[in-house]
Amino acid sequence: DQQVKQNSPSLSVQEGRISILNCDYTNSMFDYFLWYKKYPAEGPTFLISISSIKDKNEDGRFTVFLNKSAKHLSLHIVPSQPGDSAVYFCAARDRGSTLGRLYFGRGTQLTVWP
Amino acid sequence: DSGVTQTPKHLITATGQRVTLRCSPRSGDLSVYWYQQSLDQGLQFLIQYYNGEERAKGNILERFSAQQFPDLHSELNLSSLELGDSALYFCASSVWPGWAQETQYFGPGTRLLVL
């Protein structure tokens, strides 16, 4: 049962343009969301997060938007750079759990071309 | 560098064998998580330890077990290996699992290939 879904396995964007990666979730108990970036042969690297009490969080070129009513979040990268090419995972945490486990989507491969 | 270390980086073994994967968390982190990533799959949560005690179990097979030692490093033991166990195994750590906005930091992973 996939509680966090990334329906686009891949995304291709030109350098300098905006990249928008989407994530949907089904569990209304999720209260904290994270994006991780993963390069080949490396572990996932934390990128940005958002609490359910907010609808936007910004960090440099990266902005995450949360729409709780739609159970949807998105990661915007502006401007996109070739170094952003990686797999991006969306993850969520259940506020009903104090155990901290994260639920991950299957990832979206972002390719930024010059 | 996340500060989480995992060894070995690669492991090739045969079906029916047993292997041990090792993880050292970031300095100060008390909680360790193990995840499995198979081909085209997201990260599947296996098990969590906090300060030496098992706290949560996910999709972990009975052939798999783990422990966290007093120095907080953790080992994941995989036995009676099958071809389908070939995957990337990641360890992550965090300070305390009860913090509402905790972030998990991942190690580089161990790539296991079962032949």
Interface residues (C-beta under 8 A of the other chain):
Chain A: Q2 V4 Q6 D31 Y32 L34 Y36 A41 E42 G43 P44 T45 F46 S49 S51 F89 A91 R93 R95 S97 T98 L99 G100 R101 L102 Y103 F104 G105 R106 G107
Chain B: S2 V4 Q6 S31 Y33 Y35 D40 Q41 G42 L43 Q44 F45 Q48 R55 A56 G58 F90 A92 S94 W96 P97 G98 W99 A100 Q101 E102 T103 Q104 Y105 F106 G107 P108 G109
